[in-house]
């Protein structure tokens, strides 16, 4: 990829099917053994309608979304997210992003993830490209 896109550049949307497998695998991979992320019955006992995605999985998906756009040489410098409504199995999350600032090798990208219930995640990602890529 050439230099980082200018502010206002929109990243193409990414639709992520929210499957039970994604939720459970993300929790296990991040060593988050809270029952609400893998046991539907215990999640219901605690007031949720089903298992739901953990923040570490969401954080990883946000990072992937940005690096997929900027390329394999991109380096995530900062990922700061805030969760909203949960991601439950059977829904989809659509990630969108906009470059908010850029100096030619570093960009700040605003990311939003929305599902059928509303906004699941909002955040800002700072990404750089190595000098030889820019």
Secondary structure, 3 states (H helix, E strand, C coil): CCCCCCCCCEEEEEEEEECHHHHHHHHHHCCCCCHHHCCHHHHHHCCCCCCECCHHHHHHHHHHHHHHHHCCCEEEEEEEEEECCCCECCEEEEEEEEEEEECCCEEEEEEEEEECCEEEEEEEEEEEECCCCC
